[in-house]
Amino acid sequence: MPTSDVSPEVTDLRHRRREIRRELARVRWWRRLVQARKDLAIAQLTDVQELERLGVDDAWEALAADAPTTSELAGAVWPEKRTATPTSVEALVSLDARLKSYEDRVGDNLEMVTAQMVRALGHERRVGPHGRGGDHG
């Protein structure tokens, strides 16, 4: 059905659906950032020197000749050497839980609007172009 042949209701539902999808993408992006930050905070809590004493860097360098060492990566990721704590990880977990809850609500809203749009399109198909009334072009 061409866009010009649909009712204002379907046009509105399409617009709402597009906006909800945009918001869902935004929330998912923020969740990925928060999860990545949490992973970095947990990684920062590991003892780089202990890993080096275990020979992990040596083994990695032998397997991946030009790969950066743990020390190089740590220096690149935490140039200011901010200290992660269990509390900062807990705060990230809490923030992620809030984002997940919001993501679920936005996803539910998207499903609801999609179902409304499908019902409205089905109704229009059954009624036909003359049964809608008004000028929608």
N, CA and C atoms as an extended XYZ file, in Angstrom:
411
Properties=species:S:1:pos:R:3:atomname:S:1:resname:S:1:resid:I:1 pbc="F F F"
N         0.850       -1.176        0.000 N   MET     1
C         0.000        0.000        0.000 CA  MET     1
C         0.894        1.236        0.000 C   MET     1
N         0.821        2.083       -1.023 N   PRO     2
C         1.641        3.299       -1.041 CA  PRO     2
C         1.325        4.182        0.158 C   PRO     2
N         2.304        4.951        0.584 N   THR     3
C         2.148        5.821        1.747 CA  THR     3
C         0.965        6.758        1.606 C   THR     3
N         0.708        7.256        0.403 N   SER     4
C        -0.382        8.217        0.209 CA  SER     4
C        -1.750        7.561        0.309 C   SER     4
N        -1.818        6.224        0.270 N   ASP     5
C        -3.093        5.515        0.330 CA  ASP     5
C        -3.450        5.040        1.731 C   ASP     5
N        -2.741        5.495        2.748 N   VAL     6
C        -3.034        5.051        4.107 CA  VAL     6
C        -3.667        6.183        4.896 C   VAL     6
N        -4.383        5.782        5.935 N   SER     7
C        -5.087        6.758        6.765 CA  SER     7
C        -4.110        7.539        7.636 C   SER     7
N        -4.584        8.646        8.192 N   PRO     8
C        -3.741        9.394        9.136 CA  PRO     8
C        -3.354        8.540       10.350 C   PRO     8
N        -4.228        7.609       10.748 N   GLU     9
C        -3.915        6.742       11.886 CA  GLU     9
C        -2.677        5.893       11.584 C   GLU     9
N        -2.643        5.284       10.394 N   VAL    10
C        -1.502        4.449       10.024 CA  VAL    10
C        -0.250        5.311        9.879 C   VAL    10
N        -0.401        6.486        9.289 N   THR    11
C         0.736        7.398        9.149 CA  THR    11
C         1.290        7.761       10.521 C   THR    11
N         0.384        8.055       11.471 N   ASP    12
C         0.806        8.392       12.832 CA  ASP    12
C         1.490        7.199       13.502 C   ASP    12
N         0.920        6.009       13.327 N   LEU    13
C         1.524        4.818       13.924 CA  LEU    13
C         2.899        4.544       13.331 C   LEU    13
N         3.053        4.742       12.040 N   ARG    14
C         4.372        4.569       11.416 CA  ARG    14
C         5.380        5.545       12.014 C   ARG    14
N         4.939        6.788       12.181 N   HIS    15
C         5.825        7.805       12.759 CA  HIS    15
C         6.203        7.419       14.194 C   HIS    15
N         5.205        7.027       14.996 N   ARG    16
C         5.481        6.638       16.383 CA  ARG    16
C         6.423        5.445       16.429 C   ARG    16
N         6.187        4.477       15.551 N   ARG    17
C         7.031        3.283       15.509 CA  ARG    17
C         8.472        3.658       15.167 C   ARG    17
N         8.645        4.547       14.199 N   ARG    18
C         9.986        5.002       13.812 CA  ARG    18
C        10.678        5.679       14.993 C   ARG    18
N         9.946        6.523       15.706 N   GLU    19
C        10.518        7.218       16.864 CA  GLU    19
C        10.876        6.236       17.977 C   GLU    19
N        10.020        5.245       18.204 N   ILE    20
C        10.298        4.260       19.250 CA  ILE    20
C        11.514        3.423       18.875 C   ILE    20
N        11.617        3.047       17.601 N   ARG    21
C        12.789        2.283       17.155 CA  ARG    21
C        14.063        3.100       17.339 C   ARG    21
N        13.991        4.394       17.062 N   ARG    22
C        15.148        5.271       17.253 CA  ARG    22
C        15.537        5.317       18.738 C   ARG    22
N        14.539        5.435       19.613 N   GLU    23
C        14.816        5.474       21.049 CA  GLU    23
C        15.374        4.134       21.526 C   GLU    23
N        14.837        3.037       21.025 N   LEU    24
C        15.333        1.719       21.395 CA  LEU    24
C        16.795        1.557       20.979 C   LEU    24
N        17.138        2.030       19.803 N   ALA    25
C        18.534        1.976       19.345 CA  ALA    25
C        19.425        2.812       20.261 C   ALA    25
N        18.927        3.981       20.677 N   ARG    26
C        19.698        4.853       21.569 CA  ARG    26
C        19.939        4.175       22.919 C   ARG    26
N        18.889        3.561       23.472 N   VAL    27
C        19.021        2.884       24.762 CA  VAL    27
C        19.987        1.713       24.645 C   VAL    27
N        19.885        0.949       23.585 N   ARG    28
C        20.792       -0.195       23.400 CA  ARG    28
C        22.238        0.271       23.262 C   ARG    28
N        22.439        1.400       22.592 N   TRP    29
C        23.788        1.960       22.463 CA  TRP    29
C        24.339        2.308       23.840 C   TRP    29
N        23.529        3.000       24.655 N   TRP    30
C        23.981        3.356       25.997 CA  TRP    30
C        24.247        2.117       26.835 C   TRP    30
N        23.408        1.087       26.705 N   ARG    31
C        23.648       -0.152       27.453 CA  ARG    31
C        24.979       -0.771       27.066 C   ARG    31
N        25.279       -0.790       25.765 N   ARG    32
C        26.569       -1.349       25.328 CA  ARG    32
C        27.724       -0.559       25.935 C   ARG    32
N        27.614        0.776       25.980 N   LEU    33
C        28.667        1.599       26.573 CA  LEU    33
C        28.820        1.312       28.066 C   LEU    33
N        27.695        1.220       28.766 N   VAL    34
C        27.750        0.944       30.206 CA  VAL    34
C        28.339       -0.442       30.450 C   VAL    34
N        27.922       -1.431       29.666 N   GLN    35
C        28.467       -2.777       29.835 CA  GLN    35
C        29.966       -2.802       29.542 C   GLN    35
N        30.374       -2.072       28.512 N   ALA    36
C        31.805       -2.006       28.193 CA  ALA    36
C        32.571       -1.335       29.329 C   ALA    36
N        32.013       -0.267       29.884 N   ARG    37
C        32.678        0.429       30.994 CA  ARG    37
C        32.783       -0.481       32.209 C   ARG    37
N        31.722       -1.252       32.459 N   LYS    38
C        31.747       -2.212       33.563 CA  LYS    38
C        32.857       -3.239       33.333 C   LYS    38
N        32.949       -3.760       32.118 N   ASP    39
C        34.011       -4.721       31.797 CA  ASP    39
C        35.391       -4.105       32.013 C   ASP    39
N        35.542       -2.840       31.616 N   LEU    40
C        36.824       -2.161       31.817 CA  LEU    40
C        37.125       -1.980       33.303 C   LEU    40
N        36.090       -1.651       34.083 N   ALA    41
C        36.295       -1.476       35.523 CA  ALA    41
C        36.711       -2.798       36.161 C   ALA    41
N        36.073       -3.881       35.760 N   ILE    42
C        36.442       -5.196       36.289 CA  ILE    42
C        37.864       -5.548       35.865 C   ILE    42
N        38.189       -5.265       34.605 N   ALA    43
C        39.549       -5.540       34.126 CA  ALA    43
C        40.573       -4.724       34.899 C   ALA    43
N        40.206       -3.490       35.247 N   GLN    44
C        41.139       -2.643       35.983 CA  GLN    44
C        41.389       -3.201       37.384 C   GLN    44
N        40.406       -3.891       37.927 N   LEU    45
C        40.572       -4.472       39.254 CA  LEU    45
C        41.519       -5.668       39.249 C   LEU    45
N        41.790       -6.236       38.069 N   THR    46
C        42.754       -7.335       38.003 CA  THR    46
C        44.153       -6.749       38.125 C   THR    46
N        45.022       -7.500       38.657 N   ASP    47
C        46.391       -7.048       38.903 CA  ASP    47
C        47.251       -7.342       37.676 C   ASP    47
N        47.587       -6.297       36.915 N   VAL    48
C        48.390       -6.455       35.702 CA  VAL    48
C        49.742       -7.073       36.034 C   VAL    48
N        50.342       -6.643       37.130 N   GLN    49
C        51.652       -7.186       37.502 CA  GLN    49
C        51.551       -8.685       37.802 C   GLN    49
N        50.456       -9.102       38.423 N   GLU    50
C        50.274      -10.531       38.713 CA  GLU    50
C        50.165      -11.324       37.414 C   GLU    50
N        49.439      -10.789       36.433 N   LEU    51
C        49.341      -11.459       35.133 CA  LEU    51
C        50.715      -11.576       34.488 C   LEU    51
N        51.513      -10.513       34.609 N   GLU    52
C        52.857      -10.551       34.032 CA  GLU    52
C        53.724      -11.589       34.742 C   GLU    52
N        53.585      -11.690       36.073 N   ARG    53
C        54.364      -12.681       36.825 CA  ARG    53
C        53.983      -14.104       36.411 C   ARG    53
N        52.720      -14.289       36.027 N   LEU    54
C        52.264      -15.616       35.599 CA  LEU    54
C        52.715      -15.948       34.184 C   LEU    54
N        53.293      -14.972       33.495 N   GLY    55
C        53.773      -15.216       32.144 CA  GLY    55
C        52.691      -15.113       31.084 C   GLY    55
N        51.533      -14.567       31.445 N   VAL    56
C        50.447      -14.445       30.474 CA  VAL    56
C        50.865      -13.545       29.316 C   VAL    56
N        51.514      -12.427       29.616 N   ASP    57
C        51.952      -11.534       28.539 CA  ASP    57
C        52.961      -12.219       27.625 C   ASP    57
N        53.892      -12.979       28.205 N   ASP    58
C        54.889      -13.677       27.386 CA  ASP    58
C        54.214      -14.680       26.455 C   ASP    58
N        53.262      -15.441       27.001 N   ALA    59
C        52.560      -16.433       26.183 CA  ALA    59
C        51.769      -15.746       25.074 C   ALA    59
N        51.112      -14.645       25.415 N   TRP    60
C        50.329      -13.912       24.418 CA  TRP    60
C        51.234      -13.369       23.325 C   TRP    60
N        52.353      -12.795       23.715 N   GLU    61
C        53.275      -12.239       22.721 CA  GLU    61
C        53.828      -13.325       21.812 C   GLU    61
N        54.028      -14.515       22.353 N   ALA    62
C        54.518      -15.616       21.521 CA  ALA    62
C        53.466      -16.039       20.502 C   ALA    62
N        52.189      -15.983       20.885 N   LEU    63
C        51.105      -16.383       19.984 CA  LEU    63
C        50.750      -15.293       18.979 C   LEU    63
N        50.861      -14.048       19.391 N   ALA    64
C        50.433      -12.933       18.542 CA  ALA    64
C        51.542      -11.902       18.496 C   ALA    64
N        52.560      -12.166       17.740 N   ALA    65
C        53.808      -11.402       17.724 CA  ALA    65
C        53.651       -9.901       17.894 C   ALA    65
N        52.793       -9.250       17.124 N   ASP    66
C        52.678       -7.790       17.193 CA  ASP    66
C        51.560       -7.309       18.116 C   ASP    66
N        50.927       -8.207       18.834 N   ALA    67
C        49.828       -7.808       19.718 CA  ALA    67
C        50.369       -6.998       20.891 C   ALA    67
N        49.611       -6.000       21.350 N   PRO    68
C        50.055       -5.212       22.504 CA  PRO    68
C        50.015       -6.045       23.780 C   PRO    68
N        50.866       -5.686       24.702 N   THR    69
C        50.897       -6.376       25.996 CA  THR    69
C        49.777       -5.844       26.879 C   THR    69
N        49.533       -6.552       27.960 N   THR    70
C        48.527       -6.112       28.926 CA  THR    70
C        48.879       -4.729       29.460 C   THR    70
N        50.154       -4.497       29.706 N   SER    71
C        50.587       -3.189       30.222 CA  SER    71
C        50.313       -2.079       29.211 C   SER    71
N        50.580       -2.335       27.937 N   GLU    72
C        50.307       -1.327       26.906 CA  GLU    72
C        48.813       -1.032       26.813 C   GLU    72
N        48.015       -2.106       26.842 N   LEU    73
C        46.564       -1.919       26.767 CA  LEU    73
C        46.049       -1.142       27.973 C   LEU    73
N        46.538       -1.502       29.156 N   ALA    74
C        46.103       -0.804       30.367 CA  ALA    74
C        46.461        0.675       30.291 C   ALA    74
N        47.658        0.974       29.787 N   GLY    75
C        48.064        2.374       29.649 CA  GLY    75
C        47.207        3.134       28.656 C   GLY    75
N        46.765        2.457       27.595 N   ALA    76
C        45.926        3.105       26.582 CA  ALA    76
C        44.491        3.291       27.069 C   ALA    76
N        43.978        2.315       27.795 N   VAL    77
C        42.584        2.371       28.244 CA  VAL    77
C        42.416        3.299       29.438 C   VAL    77
N        43.403        3.319       30.326 N   TRP    78
C        43.311        4.149       31.532 CA  TRP    78
C        44.466        5.138       31.593 C   TRP    78
N        44.510        6.090       30.689 N   PRO    79
C        45.649        7.011       30.672 CA  PRO    79
C        45.765        7.842       31.942 C   PRO    79
N        44.673        8.113       32.600 N   GLU    80
C        44.719        8.919       33.822 CA  GLU    80
C        44.775        8.042       35.070 C   GLU    80
N        44.755        6.755       34.879 N   LYS    81
C        44.841        5.784       35.973 CA  LYS    81
C        43.799        6.029       37.066 C   LYS    81
N        42.552        6.287       36.617 N   ARG    82
C        41.473        6.362       37.602 CA  ARG    82
C        41.290        4.977       38.201 C   ARG    82
N        41.026        4.906       39.476 N   THR    83
C        40.936        3.636       40.169 CA  THR    83
C        39.498        3.130       40.185 C   THR    83
N        39.312        1.910       39.693 N   ALA    84
C        38.013        1.253       39.791 CA  ALA    84
C        37.921        0.593       41.156 C   ALA    84
N        36.723        0.539       41.671 N   THR    85
C        36.485       -0.111       42.956 CA  THR    85
C        35.285       -1.037       42.799 C   THR    85
N        35.111       -1.949       43.735 N   PRO    86
C        33.903       -2.772       43.680 CA  PRO    86
C        32.634       -1.915       43.673 C   PRO    86
N        32.664       -0.783       44.364 N   THR    87
C        31.512        0.115       44.384 CA  THR    87
C        31.243        0.700       43.004 C   THR    87
N        32.302        1.054       42.268 N   SER    88
C        32.089        1.615       40.926 CA  SER    88
C        31.522        0.559       39.983 C   SER    88
N        31.933       -0.693       40.165 N   VAL    89
C        31.374       -1.776       39.348 CA  VAL    89
C        29.904       -1.974       39.702 C   VAL    89
N        29.594       -1.942       40.996 N   GLU    90
C        28.198       -2.072       41.427 CA  GLU    90
C        27.343       -0.947       40.863 C   GLU    90
N        27.882        0.255       40.819 N   ALA    91
C        27.141        1.385       40.253 CA  ALA    91
C        26.861        1.153       38.771 C   ALA    91
N        27.842        0.595       38.049 N   LEU    92
C        27.637        0.291       36.629 CA  LEU    92
C        26.603       -0.818       36.445 C   LEU    92
N        26.634       -1.809       37.313 N   VAL    93
C        25.640       -2.886       37.250 CA  VAL    93
C        24.245       -2.312       37.490 C   VAL    93
N        24.143       -1.429       38.470 N   SER    94
C        22.860       -0.795       38.779 CA  SER    94
C        22.367        0.050       37.604 C   SER    94
N        23.255        0.837       37.019 N   LEU    95
C        22.892        1.658       35.863 CA  LEU    95
C        22.450        0.779       34.700 C   LEU    95
N        23.163       -0.315       34.472 N   ASP    96
C        22.790       -1.224       33.393 CA  ASP    96
C        21.420       -1.845       33.652 C   ASP    96
N        21.119       -2.183       34.898 N   ALA    97
C        19.808       -2.747       35.226 CA  ALA    97
C        18.701       -1.745       34.922 C   ALA    97
N        18.950       -0.478       35.248 N   ARG    98
C        17.959        0.563       34.936 CA  ARG    98
C        17.785        0.724       33.435 C   ARG    98
N        18.894        0.714       32.700 N   LEU    99
C        18.810        0.811       31.242 CA  LEU    99
C        18.093       -0.400       30.654 C   LEU    99
N        18.341       -1.583       31.203 N   LYS   100
C        17.676       -2.800       30.722 CA  LYS   100
C        16.175       -2.703       30.941 C   LYS   100
N        15.773       -2.231       32.101 N   SER   101
C        14.352       -2.067       32.396 CA  SER   101
C        13.702       -1.102       31.404 C   SER   101
N        14.373        0.004       31.150 N   TYR   102
C        13.864        0.981       30.187 CA  TYR   102
C        13.838        0.387       28.784 C   TYR   102
N        14.876       -0.346       28.420 N   GLU   103
C        14.916       -0.994       27.107 CA  GLU   103
C        13.722       -1.940       26.946 C   GLU   103
N        13.401       -2.697       27.997 N   ASP   104
C        12.254       -3.603       27.949 CA  ASP   104
C        10.956       -2.838       27.729 C   ASP   104
N        10.800       -1.716       28.430 N   ARG   105
C         9.578       -0.919       28.268 CA  ARG   105
C         9.476       -0.350       26.859 C   ARG   105
N        10.589        0.170       26.336 N   VAL   106
C        10.582        0.718       24.972 CA  VAL   106
C        10.296       -0.398       23.970 C   VAL   106
N        10.888       -1.566       24.175 N   GLY   107
C        10.636       -2.704       23.291 CA  GLY   107
C         9.177       -3.131       23.317 C   GLY   107
N         8.576       -3.178       24.516 N   ASP   108
C         7.152       -3.509       24.636 CA  ASP   108
C         6.294       -2.480       23.908 C   ASP   108
N         6.650       -1.210       24.053 N   ASN   109
C         5.920       -0.135       23.379 CA  ASN   109
C         6.029       -0.292       21.865 C   ASN   109
N         7.209       -0.633       21.379 N   LEU   110
C         7.404       -0.843       19.947 CA  LEU   110
C         6.518       -1.982       19.451 C   LEU   110
N         6.462       -3.072       20.186 N   GLU   111
C         5.607       -4.194       19.793 CA  GLU   111
C         4.140       -3.793       19.767 C   GLU   111
N         3.702       -3.006       20.755 N   MET   112
C         2.315       -2.573       20.817 CA  MET   112
C         1.965       -1.693       19.615 C   MET   112
N         2.811       -0.718       19.312 N   VAL   113
C         2.546        0.180       18.179 CA  VAL   113
C         2.593       -0.592       16.864 C   VAL   113
N         3.516       -1.545       16.751 N   THR   114
C         3.588       -2.363       15.539 CA  THR   114
C         2.290       -3.152       15.365 C   THR   114
N         1.790       -3.755       16.447 N   ALA   115
C         0.532       -4.506       16.377 CA  ALA   115
C        -0.626       -3.590       15.991 C   ALA   115
N        -0.670       -2.382       16.557 N   GLN   116
C        -1.724       -1.422       16.199 CA  GLN   116
C        -1.644       -1.061       14.723 C   GLN   116
N        -0.429       -0.836       14.231 N   MET   117
C        -0.253       -0.468       12.832 CA  MET   117
C        -0.696       -1.610       11.921 C   MET   117
N        -0.336       -2.840       12.260 N   VAL   118
C        -0.731       -3.998       11.450 CA  VAL   118
C        -2.249       -4.141       11.438 C   VAL   118
N        -2.894       -3.972       12.610 N   ARG   119
C        -4.362       -4.041       12.665 CA  ARG   119
C        -4.983       -2.948       11.814 C   ARG   119
N        -4.455       -1.723       11.917 N   ALA   120
C        -5.001       -0.602       11.143 CA  ALA   120
C        -4.829       -0.842        9.644 C   ALA   120
N        -3.672       -1.353        9.235 N   LEU   121
C        -3.454       -1.652        7.816 CA  LEU   121
C        -4.393       -2.758        7.345 C   LEU   121
N        -4.600       -3.781        8.173 N   GLY   122
C        -5.534       -4.860        7.835 CA  GLY   122
C        -6.946       -4.338        7.686 C   GLY   122
N        -7.344       -3.458        8.591 N   HIS   123
C        -8.681       -2.855        8.515 CA  HIS   123
C        -8.826       -2.057        7.224 C   HIS   123
N        -7.819       -1.267        6.888 N   GLU   124
C        -7.875       -0.475        5.656 CA  GLU   124
C        -7.944       -1.362        4.425 C   GLU   124
N        -7.249       -2.453        4.446 N   ARG   125
C        -7.271       -3.377        3.315 CA  ARG   125
C        -8.668       -3.964        3.132 C   ARG   125
N        -9.315       -4.293        4.267 N   ARG   126
C       -10.670       -4.856        4.198 CA  ARG   126
C       -11.682       -3.813        3.757 C   ARG   126
N       -11.555       -2.582        4.274 N   VAL   127
C       -12.514       -1.515        3.976 CA  VAL   127
C       -12.298       -0.973        2.570 C   VAL   127
N       -11.071       -0.891        2.138 N   GLY   128
C       -10.763       -0.349        0.813 CA  GLY   128
C       -10.581        1.152        0.861 C   GLY   128
N       -10.115        1.748       -0.244 N   PRO   129
C        -9.794        3.179       -0.262 CA  PRO   129
C       -11.005        4.080       -0.110 C   PRO   129
N       -12.201        3.607       -0.461 N   HIS   130
C       -13.379        4.482       -0.392 CA  HIS   130
C       -14.038        4.447        0.976 C   HIS   130
N       -13.721        3.459        1.800 N   GLY   131
C       -14.356        3.334        3.102 CA  GLY   131
C       -13.695        4.127        4.204 C   GLY   131
N       -12.552        4.750        3.924 N   ARG   132
C       -11.833        5.485        4.975 CA  ARG   132
C       -12.434        6.857        5.217 C   ARG   132
N       -12.937        7.458        4.186 N   GLY   133
C       -13.522        8.787        4.335 CA  GLY   133
C       -12.467        9.863        4.422 C   GLY   133
N       -12.776       11.027        3.910 N   GLY   134
C       -11.860       12.165        3.994 CA  GLY   134
C       -10.775       12.091        2.950 C   GLY   134
N       -10.059       13.186        2.820 N   ASP   135
C        -8.960       13.280        1.869 CA  ASP   135
C        -7.666       13.075        2.628 C   ASP   135
N        -6.935       12.005        2.333 N   HIS   136
C        -5.701       11.686        3.060 CA  HIS   136
C        -4.474       11.858        2.198 C   HIS   136
N        -4.606       12.376        0.996 N   GLY   137
C        -3.482       12.478        0.066 CA  GLY   137
C        -2.594       13.565        0.436 C   GLY   137
